Amino acid sequence: MAEAAAEIPGPDQRPGAPHPRAQAQLFGHEEAERDFLEAWRAGRLHHAWLLGGPEGIGKATFAWRAARFLLAHPDPSAPEAAAAGSLYVPPEHPAFRLVASGAHPDVAVVRRGPRKDGKGFSAEIAVADVRRALDLFESTASGWRVVIIDCADDLNVAGANALLKAIEEPPARAICFLVAHAPARLLPTIRSRCRRQTFRPLAEAEVIRAVRSLGEPWSDAPEADLAEAARLGRGSVGATLDMLDEGRRELARRTRELLELLPEQDPGRALALAELAAGADGETRFAAMLDVAADWIAALVRSRAQLGPRRLAPLVEVWEKNARAAREAGAYNLDRRPLVLSLFADLAEAVRRL
């Protein structure tokens, strides 16, 4: 397996939570499971699946779950496989244990690698990482060979082209799962060669069940705190885990209060908020601010839909500009305070123009 050290957290893992490859349960995506099982049983399982939807809602968990199922049940005509009602594989199964430990020889994962200076992860997935994982398809295996790309949004141009070549001429019993938070960013030629499976945000009750399933400390969260976190998490288990921190919830409230003032601004409060995004501990706070801003922008666009795309375009442009700046700040360890101030200033101008 391309990432054999399961104990090393990566950009595809929520800090403090189990990695998706070790998750036995999946919540709220029964339709996706049924679609996959139907294709598998009919002998028309597509060789590349594009799993699209918001971050933290279970796309990677589904990919690892489907991978385990194929490795545990390579033959759909086998009685045990034919009777399967879901993609569930029990934790005691050898395929589950090997995948969870990061040691299965027929699975490779592609993700952003560590930076050379050891400070976080690179901004994109390099072509060398893609090719190294795709070497798995050249190996000999009696069952399925699985490559999981988490997330495909991070592929650089060369990496995307290397992937495209592999899925244009896939070998038998080889399958790629492309986890994508923003599928539209992928090359059209990649999207056209994949089966698209869209994942939607979970219901709050499903989010709460998923969080409780993770064990301590998540399972011990007070009911009121978890309910508020699930509401702020917008159907994302990952965002809900973040929001279980009281400081993060307070940050979300303060961010929304400033957004509700727009186009008026409060420079003092904005500066105080920006200070919270500074330093090593500010990265997650900054991400939380951006999440709240994204929700606020989306709600405003929906409420003003009658204005038409041309009038609303500046709001979308502000978001795209600041999202790019946020990715660069994370990749190059830049000061995030100016980005917070710029976000509120840009949004104020965009709202005035509505």
TORTOR-458376 format. One record per residue: residue in three letters; x, y, z of N, C-alpha, C in turn. Coordinates in steps of 0.1 Angstrom, whole numbers, padded with zeros to 4 digits, always signed. Layout:
AlaXYZXYZXYZ
...
//
This chain:
Met+0008-0012+0000+0000+0000+0000+0009+0012+0000
Ala+0005+0023-0007+0013+0035-0009+0015+0042+0004
Glu+0006+0042+0014+0007+0048+0026+0007+0037+0037
Ala+0018+0032+0041+0018+0020+0050+0017+0024+0064
Ala+0021+0036+0068+0022+0039+0082+0008+0045+0087
Ala-0001+0037+0091-0014+0041+0095-0014+0051+0106
Glu-0004+0051+0115-0004+0059+0126+0000+0074+0123
Ile+0005+0076+0111+0009+0090+0107-0003+0097+0101
Pro-0008+0108+0108-0020+0115+0102-0016+0122+0090
Gly-0026+0123+0081-0023+0130+0068-0034+0140+0066
Pro-0033+0147+0054-0043+0157+0050-0057+0151+0048
Asp-0058+0138+0047-0071+0132+0045-0076+0126+0058
Gln-0071+0131+0069-0076+0126+0082-0079+0137+0091
Arg-0091+0137+0098-0094+0147+0108-0086+0145+0120
Pro-0079+0155+0125-0071+0153+0138-0079+0147+0149
Gly-0074+0137+0155-0080+0131+0167-0091+0121+0163
Ala-0095+0120+0151-0106+0110+0147-0100+0099+0139
Pro-0106+0087+0139-0101+0076+0132-0100+0079+0117
His-0091+0073+0110-0090+0075+0096-0102+0068+0089
Pro-0106+0073+0077-0118+0067+0070-0115+0052+0067
Arg-0103+0048+0065-0100+0034+0062-0103+0025+0074
Ala-0104+0030+0086-0107+0022+0098-0121+0023+0102
Gln-0130+0030+0095-0144+0031+0098-0152+0020+0093
Ala-0159+0013+0102-0167+0002+0098-0181+0006+0094
Gln-0185+0018+0098-0199+0022+0096-0199+0034+0086
Leu-0210+0035+0079-0213+0046+0070-0227+0051+0072
Phe-0229+0063+0074-0242+0069+0077-0248+0077+0066
Gly-0260+0075+0062-0268+0084+0054-0265+0083+0039
His-0258+0073+0034-0255+0072+0019-0259+0059+0014
Glu-0271+0054+0018-0276+0041+0014-0278+0040-0001
Glu-0282+0051-0008-0284+0051-0022-0271+0049-0030
Ala-0260+0055-0025-0247+0052-0031-0243+0038-0030
Glu-0246+0032-0018-0242+0018-0016-0251+0009-0026
Arg-0263+0012-0027-0272+0004-0036-0267+0005-0050
Asp-0264+0017-0055-0259+0019-0068-0246+0011-0071
Phe-0237+0011-0061-0225+0004-0063-0227-0011-0063
Leu-0235-0016-0054-0238-0031-0054-0246-0035-0066
Glu-0255-0027-0071-0262-0031-0083-0253-0032-0095
Ala-0243-0023-0097-0234-0023-0108-0225-0035-0106
Trp-0220-0038-0094-0211-0049-0091-0218-0063-0095
Arg-0230-0064-0090-0238-0077-0092-0241-0079-0107
Ala-0243-0068-0114-0246-0069-0129-0234-0071-0137
Gly-0222-0070-0131-0210-0072-0139-0206-0060-0147
Arg-0211-0048-0143-0208-0036-0151-0203-0025-0141
Leu-0194-0030-0132-0188-0020-0123-0178-0011-0131
His-0181+0002-0130-0172+0011-0137-0158+0011-0131
His-0148+0014-0139-0134+0013-0134-0130+0026-0127
Ala-0138+0037-0128-0134+0050-0121-0147+0056-0116
Trp-0147+0059-0103-0159+0065-0096-0155+0078-0091
Leu-0162+0089-0095-0160+0102-0090-0170+0105-0079
Leu-0165+0106-0067-0173+0107-0055-0173+0122-0051
Gly-0184+0129-0055-0184+0143-0053-0194+0148-0042
Gly-0190+0159-0036-0199+0164-0025-0191+0172-0015
Pro-0197+0179-0006-0190+0187+0004-0180+0179+0012
Glu-0171+0186+0018-0161+0179+0026-0166+0174+0039
Gly-0162+0162+0043-0165+0157+0056-0178+0150+0058
Ile-0184+0146+0046-0198+0140+0047-0197+0125+0045
Gly-0185+0119+0043-0185+0105+0042-0180+0099+0028
Lys-0175+0108+0019-0171+0103+0006-0159+0094+0007
Ala-0149+0098+0015-0137+0089+0017-0141+0076+0024
Thr-0150+0077+0034-0154+0065+0041-0161+0056+0032
Phe-0169+0061+0022-0175+0052+0012-0164+0046+0004
Ala-0154+0053-0001-0144+0048-0009-0137+0036-0003
Trp-0133+0038+0010-0126+0027+0017-0135+0016+0019
Arg-0148+0018+0022-0158+0008+0025-0160-0001+0012
Ala-0161+0006+0000-0163-0001-0012-0150-0009-0016
Ala-0138-0003-0013-0126-0010-0015-0125-0023-0007
Arg-0128-0022+0006-0128-0034+0014-0137-0044+0009
Phe-0149-0040+0005-0159-0050+0000-0154-0057-0012
Leu-0148-0050-0022-0143-0057-0034-0131-0067-0030
Leu-0123-0063-0021-0112-0071-0017-0117-0083-0009
Ala-0127-0082-0001-0133-0093+0006-0141-0102-0002
His-0148-0096-0013-0157-0104-0021-0154-0101-0036
Pro-0143-0107-0041-0139-0104-0055-0149-0111-0065
Asp-0156-0121-0061-0165-0128-0070-0179-0125-0067
Pro-0187-0118-0075-0201-0114-0072-0210-0127-0072
Ser-0205-0137-0078-0214-0149-0079-0213-0158-0066
Ala-0203-0155-0058-0202-0163-0046-0214-0161-0037
Pro-0219-0172-0030-0231-0171-0022-0231-0160-0012
Glu-0220-0158-0004-0219-0148+0006-0220-0134+0000
Ala-0213-0133-0011-0213-0120-0018-0227-0117-0024
Ala-0233-0126-0030-0246-0124-0036-0257-0120-0026
Ala-0255-0125-0013-0265-0122-0003-0262-0109+0004
Ala-0252-0102+0001-0248-0089+0008-0259-0079+0005
Gly-0263-0072+0016-0273-0062+0015-0267-0048+0016
Ser-0254-0047+0018-0247-0035+0019-0232-0038+0016
Leu-0224-0027+0017-0209-0029+0015-0202-0032+0028
Tyr-0209-0035+0038-0203-0037+0052-0194-0050+0051
Val-0182-0048+0057-0173-0059+0060-0169-0058+0074
Pro-0171-0069+0082-0169-0069+0096-0154-0066+0100
Pro-0152-0059+0110-0138-0056+0114-0129-0067+0116
Glu-0134-0079+0119-0126-0091+0121-0121-0097+0108
His-0127-0093+0097-0123-0099+0084-0109-0095+0080
Pro-0101-0104+0075-0087-0101+0071-0086-0089+0062
Ala-0095-0087+0053-0094-0076+0044-0096-0063+0052
Phe-0105-0063+0061-0107-0051+0069-0094-0048+0077
Arg-0089-0058+0084-0077-0055+0092-0065-0050+0084
Leu-0063-0056+0072-0052-0052+0064-0054-0037+0059
Val-0066-0034+0054-0068-0021+0050-0067-0011+0061
Ala-0073-0014+0072-0072-0005+0084-0058-0002+0088
Ser-0049-0012+0087-0036-0010+0091-0027-0003+0081
Gly-0033-0001+0069-0025+0005+0058-0015-0005+0052
Ala-0018-0018+0053-0008-0028+0048-0014-0037+0037
His-0025-0034+0031-0030-0042+0021-0022-0040+0008
Pro-0017-0051+0002-0009-0049-0010-0016-0045-0022
Asp-0029-0046-0022-0037-0043-0035-0044-0030-0034
Val-0040-0021-0024-0047-0008-0023-0036+0002-0022
Ala-0038+0013-0029-0029+0025-0029-0037+0037-0027
Val-0032+0047-0019-0039+0059-0017-0030+0071-0022
Val-0036+0080-0029-0029+0092-0034-0034+0104-0026
Arg-0025+0111-0020-0029+0123-0013-0017+0133-0013
Arg-0019+0145-0008-0008+0155-0007+0002+0150+0002
Gly+0015+0151-0002+0026+0147+0006+0031+0158+0016
Pro+0040+0154+0025+0045+0164+0035+0054+0174+0027
Arg+0055+0186+0032+0064+0196+0027+0078+0192+0030
Lys+0088+0197+0022+0102+0193+0025+0107+0199+0038
Asp+0101+0210+0042+0105+0216+0055+0098+0210+0067
Gly+0090+0200+0064+0083+0193+0075+0071+0201+0081
Lys+0068+0213+0076+0057+0221+0082+0045+0219+0073
Gly+0037+0209+0077+0024+0207+0071+0026+0199+0058
Phe+0016+0201+0049+0015+0193+0037+0016+0202+0025
Ser+0020+0197+0013+0021+0205+0001+0008+0209-0003
Ala+0007+0219-0012-0005+0225-0017-0012+0216-0027
Glu-0005+0207-0033-0010+0199-0044-0005+0185-0044
Ile-0011+0176-0051-0006+0162-0053+0003+0162-0065
Ala+0015+0158-0063+0026+0158-0073+0024+0146-0082
Val+0029+0147-0095+0027+0136-0105+0035+0124-0100
Ala+0046+0125-0093+0053+0114-0088+0045+0105-0079
Asp+0037+0112-0070+0028+0104-0061+0017+0097-0069
Val+0012+0103-0079+0002+0096-0087+0008+0084-0094
Arg+0019+0086-0101+0025+0075-0108+0029+0063-0099
Arg+0034+0067-0087+0038+0056-0077+0026+0048-0074
Ala+0014+0054-0071+0002+0047-0068-0003+0038-0080
Leu-0002+0044-0091-0008+0038-0103+0001+0026-0107
Asp+0013+0025-0102+0021+0013-0105+0014+0000-0100
Leu+0005+0002-0090-0002-0009-0085-0010-0016-0097
Phe-0014-0009-0107-0022-0015-0118-0013-0023-0127
Glu+0000-0022-0126+0009-0030-0134+0013-0043-0127
Ser+0009-0044-0114+0012-0056-0106+0002-0067-0109
Thr+0006-0079-0105-0003-0091-0106-0010-0093-0093
Ala-0023-0095-0095-0032-0098-0083-0043-0107-0087
Ser-0047-0115-0077-0058-0125-0080-0071-0118-0079
Gly-0072-0107-0072-0085-0100-0070-0084-0086-0075
Trp-0091-0077-0069-0092-0063-0073-0079-0056-0069
Arg-0076-0045-0077-0066-0036-0073-0073-0022-0072
Val-0071-0015-0061-0078-0003-0058-0069+0009-0056
Val-0072+0020-0062-0065+0033-0060-0075+0043-0055
Ile-0072+0049-0044-0081+0059-0038-0073+0073-0039
Ile-0079+0083-0045-0073+0096-0046-0081+0105-0037
Asp-0075+0110-0026-0082+0118-0016-0073+0130-0013
Cys-0077+0142-0018-0088+0144-0027-0083+0148-0041
Ala-0091+0144-0051-0087+0147-0065-0086+0162-0068
Asp-0093+0170-0061-0092+0185-0063-0077+0189-0062
Asp-0069+0182-0054-0055+0186-0052-0045+0182-0063
Leu-0050+0175-0073-0040+0171-0083-0035+0183-0091
Asn-0022+0183-0093-0016+0193-0102-0018+0188-0116
Val-0015+0197-0126-0018+0194-0140-0011+0181-0145
Ala+0001+0179-0141+0008+0167-0146+0002+0155-0139
Gly-0001+0156-0126-0008+0145-0119-0021+0141-0125
Ala-0029+0151-0129-0042+0149-0135-0040+0142-0148
Asn-0030+0146-0156-0028+0140-0169-0024+0125-0168
Ala-0015+0123-0157-0011+0109-0155-0023+0100-0151
Leu-0032+0106-0143-0044+0098-0139-0053+0096-0151
Leu-0054+0106-0160-0063+0105-0171-0058+0093-0180
Lys-0045+0092-0182-0040+0081-0190-0043+0068-0185
Ala-0043+0067-0171-0045+0054-0165-0060+0050-0166
Ile-0069+0060-0165-0083+0056-0165-0088+0055-0180
Glu-0080+0060-0189-0084+0058-0203-0082+0043-0208
Glu-0072+0037-0202-0069+0023-0206-0067+0014-0193
Pro-0078+0012-0185-0076+0005-0173-0074-0010-0175
Pro-0066-0016-0167-0065-0031-0167-0078-0037-0161
Ala-0079-0050-0163-0090-0057-0157-0089-0057-0142
Arg-0101-0057-0135-0102-0057-0120-0093-0046-0114
Ala-0093-0035-0120-0087-0023-0114-0097-0012-0113
Ile-0097-0005-0102-0107+0005-0099-0101+0017-0092
Cys-0105+0029-0096-0101+0042-0090-0113+0048-0083
Phe-0111+0053-0071-0121+0062-0065-0115+0076-0063
Leu-0122+0085-0069-0117+0099-0069-0126+0107-0059
Val-0121+0110-0048-0128+0118-0038-0127+0133-0042
Ala-0138+0140-0044-0137+0153-0049-0147+0162-0042
His-0142+0173-0035-0150+0182-0028-0156+0192-0038
Ala-0149+0194-0049-0154+0203-0060-0151+0197-0073
Pro-0159+0187-0078-0156+0179-0090-0155+0188-0102
Ala-0161+0200-0103-0160+0209-0114-0146+0213-0117
Arg-0137+0212-0107-0123+0217-0109-0115+0206-0116
Leu-0120+0194-0117-0112+0184-0124-0113+0186-0139
Leu-0103+0180-0146-0103+0181-0161-0116+0175-0166
Pro-0122+0181-0176-0135+0176-0182-0132+0162-0187
Thr-0120+0159-0193-0117+0146-0198-0117+0135-0187
Ile-0113+0139-0175-0114+0130-0164-0128+0127-0160
Arg-0136+0138-0158-0150+0137-0154-0157+0128-0164
Ser-0154+0129-0177-0162+0122-0187-0159+0107-0187
Arg-0148+0103-0180-0144+0089-0180-0148+0083-0167
Cys-0154+0090-0158-0158+0085-0145-0173+0083-0144
Arg-0177+0074-0135-0191+0073-0131-0192+0083-0120
Arg-0202+0092-0121-0203+0102-0111-0213+0098-0100
Gln-0209+0099-0087-0218+0095-0076-0218+0108-0067
Thr-0229+0114-0066-0230+0127-0058-0234+0123-0044
Phe-0227+0129-0035-0230+0127-0020-0235+0141-0015
Arg-0246+0140-0007-0252+0152-0002-0250+0153+0013
Pro-0250+0165+0018-0249+0167+0033-0258+0158+0041
Leu-0254+0153+0052-0262+0145+0060-0272+0152+0068
Ala-0283+0145+0072-0293+0151+0081-0286+0153+0095
Glu-0290+0162+0103-0284+0164+0116-0284+0152+0125
Ala-0295+0144+0124-0296+0132+0132-0285+0122+0127
Glu-0283+0121+0114-0272+0112+0109-0258+0116+0113
Val-0256+0130+0113-0244+0135+0118-0241+0131+0132
Ile-0251+0133+0141-0250+0130+0155-0247+0115+0157
Arg-0253+0106+0149-0251+0092+0150-0236+0089+0146
Ala-0232+0095+0136-0218+0093+0131-0208+0097+0141
Val-0210+0109+0147-0201+0114+0157-0201+0104+0169
Arg-0212+0100+0173-0213+0091+0185-0206+0078+0182
Ser-0205+0074+0169-0199+0061+0166-0184+0061+0167
Leu-0178+0073+0168-0163+0075+0167-0156+0071+0180
Gly-0164+0069+0191-0158+0066+0204-0153+0079+0211
Glu-0146+0077+0222-0142+0088+0230-0132+0096+0222
Pro-0131+0110+0224-0140+0118+0233-0153+0122+0226
Trp-0155+0118+0214-0167+0123+0206-0179+0117+0212
Ser-0179+0105+0216-0191+0098+0221-0196+0104+0234
Asp-0187+0111+0241-0191+0116+0254-0195+0131+0253
Ala-0196+0137+0242-0200+0151+0240-0214+0153+0246
Pro-0216+0164+0254-0229+0167+0259-0239+0169+0247
Glu-0251+0165+0250-0262+0165+0240-0264+0179+0234
Ala-0264+0189+0242-0267+0203+0237-0255+0208+0229
Asp-0243+0205+0233-0231+0209+0225-0231+0202+0212
Leu-0234+0189+0212-0234+0181+0199-0245+0186+0190
Ala-0256+0189+0195-0267+0194+0187-0264+0207+0180
Glu-0258+0216+0188-0254+0229+0182-0243+0227+0172
Ala-0233+0218+0175-0222+0216+0166-0227+0210+0153
Ala-0237+0201+0154-0243+0195+0142-0250+0205+0133
Arg-0257+0215+0140-0263+0225+0132-0253+0234+0125
Leu-0243+0238+0132-0232+0246+0126-0224+0238+0116
Gly-0224+0225+0117-0216+0217+0108-0222+0215+0094
Arg-0234+0219+0092-0241+0219+0079-0240+0205+0072
Gly-0243+0195+0080-0244+0181+0074-0231+0175+0072
Ser-0220+0181+0077-0206+0175+0076-0202+0170+0090
Val-0198+0157+0090-0193+0151+0102-0180+0158+0106
Gly-0171+0160+0096-0159+0166+0099-0160+0180+0105
Ala-0169+0188+0099-0171+0202+0104-0177+0201+0118
Thr-0186+0192+0120-0192+0190+0134-0182+0187+0144
Leu-0172+0178+0141-0162+0175+0151-0154+0188+0154
Asp-0152+0196+0144-0145+0209+0147-0153+0218+0156
Met-0166+0218+0154-0175+0227+0161-0178+0222+0175
Leu-0174+0210+0179-0175+0205+0193-0166+0213+0202
Asp-0157+0220+0197-0148+0229+0205-0156+0242+0208
Glu-0158+0245+0220-0166+0257+0224-0160+0270+0218
Gly-0147+0270+0218-0140+0282+0212-0143+0283+0197
Arg-0144+0272+0190-0148+0272+0176-0162+0277+0174
Arg-0171+0272+0182-0185+0276+0181-0186+0291+0184
Glu-0179+0296+0194-0180+0311+0196-0174+0318+0185
Leu-0163+0313+0178-0158+0319+0167-0168+0320+0155
Ala-0175+0309+0153-0186+0309+0143-0196+0320+0146
Arg-0200+0321+0158-0210+0332+0162-0205+0345+0159
Arg-0192+0348+0163-0186+0361+0161-0185+0364+0146
Thr-0181+0354+0138-0179+0356+0123-0193+0360+0117
Arg-0203+0352+0121-0216+0355+0115-0222+0368+0119
Glu-0219+0373+0131-0224+0386+0135-0218+0397+0127
Leu-0205+0396+0123-0198+0406+0115-0204+0405+0100
Leu-0207+0393+0096-0212+0391+0082-0226+0398+0081
Glu-0234+0396+0092-0247+0402+0092-0247+0417+0092
Leu-0236+0423+0095-0235+0438+0095-0233+0443+0081
Leu-0228+0435+0072-0224+0440+0058-0236+0446+0051
Pro-0235+0457+0044-0222+0462+0039-0215+0471+0049
Glu-0221+0474+0061-0214+0481+0071-0203+0473+0077
Gln-0192+0479+0082-0181+0472+0087-0178+0477+0101
Asp-0172+0468+0109-0167+0472+0122-0152+0468+0123
Pro-0144+0478+0119-0129+0475+0118-0123+0469+0130
Gly-0127+0474+0142-0122+0469+0154-0125+0454+0157
Arg-0137+0450+0155-0141+0436+0157-0135+0428+0146
Ala-0134+0433+0134-0128+0425+0123-0113+0423+0126
Leu-0106+0433+0131-0092+0431+0134-0090+0421+0146
Ala-0099+0421+0156-0099+0412+0167-0101+0398+0162
Leu-0110+0396+0152-0112+0383+0146-0100+0378+0138
Ala-0094+0388+0131-0082+0384+0123-0071+0380+0132
Glu-0069+0385+0144-0059+0381+0153-0060+0367+0157
Leu-0072+0362+0157-0075+0348+0161-0070+0338+0150
Ala-0068+0343+0138-0063+0335+0127-0048+0335+0126
Ala-0041+0342+0135-0027+0342+0134-0020+0331+0142
Gly-0008+0328+0138+0000+0318+0146-0004+0303+0142
Ala+0004+0294+0148+0002+0280+0144-0012+0275+0148
Asp-0018+0280+0158-0031+0275+0162-0042+0282+0154
Gly-0039+0292+0146-0049+0299+0139-0054+0293+0126
Glu-0048+0282+0121-0052+0276+0109-0066+0271+0109
Thr-0069+0263+0120-0082+0257+0121-0093+0268+0124
Arg-0089+0279+0131-0098+0290+0133-0102+0297+0120
Phe-0091+0299+0112-0093+0305+0099-0102+0297+0090
Ala-0100+0284+0090-0108+0275+0082-0123+0275+0087
Ala-0125+0277+0100-0139+0278+0105-0145+0291+0100
Met-0137+0302+0100-0143+0315+0095-0147+0313+0081
Leu-0139+0307+0073-0142+0305+0059-0154+0297+0057
Asp-0156+0286+0065-0168+0278+0064-0180+0286+0067
Val-0180+0294+0077-0191+0303+0081-0194+0313+0069
Ala-0184+0319+0064-0185+0328+0053-0191+0321+0041
Ala-0187+0309+0038-0192+0302+0026-0207+0300+0028
Asp-0211+0296+0040-0225+0293+0042-0233+0306+0041
Trp-0228+0317+0046-0235+0330+0046-0236+0334+0031
Ile-0226+0333+0023-0226+0337+0009-0236+0329+0002
Ala-0236+0316+0004-0246+0307-0003-0260+0310+0001
Ala-0263+0313+0013-0276+0317+0018-0280+0330+0011
Leu-0271+0340+0011-0274+0353+0005-0277+0351-0010
Val-0269+0343-0017-0272+0341-0032-0285+0335-0034
Arg-0289+0325-0025-0302+0319-0027-0313+0329-0024
Ser-0312+0337-0014-0322+0347-0011-0324+0358-0021
Arg-0313+0361-0029-0313+0371-0039-0313+0366-0053
Ala-0318+0353-0054-0317+0346-0067-0324+0354-0078
Gln-0334+0362-0074-0342+0370-0084-0334+0380-0091
Leu-0322+0384-0085-0314+0394-0091-0306+0389-0104
Gly-0305+0376-0105-0298+0370-0117-0284+0368-0115
Pro-0278+0359-0123-0264+0356-0121-0254+0368-0123
Arg-0257+0377-0132-0248+0388-0134-0246+0397-0121
Arg-0257+0400-0115-0256+0408-0103-0250+0400-0091
Leu-0252+0387-0091-0247+0380-0079-0232+0375-0082
Ala-0227+0376-0094-0214+0371-0097-0203+0377-0088
Pro-0203+0390-0084-0193+0395-0075-0191+0387-0062
Leu-0202+0382-0057-0202+0375-0044-0194+0362-0046
Val-0197+0355-0057-0190+0342-0060-0175+0345-0063
Glu-0173+0356-0070-0159+0359-0073-0151+0362-0060
Val-0157+0369-0051-0151+0372-0038-0147+0358-0031
Trp-0157+0349-0031-0154+0337-0024-0143+0329-0031
Glu-0143+0328-0044-0132+0321-0052-0119+0327-0049
Lys-0118+0340-0049-0105+0347-0047-0100+0344-0033
Asn-0108+0345-0023-0104+0342-0010-0101+0328-0007
Ala-0108+0319-0014-0105+0304-0012-0092+0301-0018
Arg-0088+0307-0029-0075+0305-0035-0064+0311-0025
Ala-0067+0323-0020-0057+0329-0011-0055+0320+0002
Ala-0066+0314+0006-0065+0305+0018-0057+0293+0015
Arg-0058+0287+0003-0050+0275+0000-0036+0279-0001
Glu-0033+0291-0006-0019+0295-0007-0013+0298+0007
Ala-0021+0304+0015-0016+0307+0029-0013+0294+0036
Gly-0021+0283+0034-0018+0271+0041-0006+0264+0035
Ala-0004+0265+0022+0007+0258+0016+0020+0265+0019
Tyr+0020+0278+0020+0033+0286+0022+0034+0292+0036
Asn+0025+0288+0045+0026+0292+0059+0026+0308+0060
Leu+0017+0314+0052+0016+0329+0052+0007+0334+0063
Asp+0009+0346+0067+0001+0353+0077-0014+0354+0072
Arg-0023+0349+0080-0037+0348+0076-0045+0360+0080
Arg-0039+0369+0088-0047+0381+0093-0051+0390+0081
Pro-0042+0393+0072-0047+0402+0061-0058+0395+0053
Leu-0058+0382+0052-0069+0375+0045-0082+0377+0051
Val-0083+0377+0064-0095+0379+0071-0101+0393+0068
Leu-0092+0403+0070-0096+0417+0067-0100+0419+0052
Ser-0093+0412+0043-0096+0413+0029-0110+0407+0026
Leu-0113+0396+0033-0125+0389+0030-0137+0398+0034
Phe-0137+0404+0046-0148+0413+0050-0149+0425+0041
Ala-0137+0431+0037-0137+0443+0029-0143+0439+0015
Asp-0139+0428+0009-0144+0424-0004-0159+0421-0004
Leu-0163+0414+0007-0177+0411+0008-0186+0424+0010
Ala-0180+0433+0017-0188+0446+0019-0190+0453+0006
Glu-0180+0453-0002-0181+0460-0015-0191+0452-0024
Ala-0190+0439-0024-0199+0430-0032-0213+0432-0028
Val-0216+0433-0015-0230+0435-0010-0235+0449-0014
Arg-0226+0459-0014-0231+0472-0018-0235+0472-0032
Arg-0229+0464-0040-0232+0464-0055-0245+0456-0058
Leu-0250+0450-0049-0262+0442-0052-0274+0451-0055
//
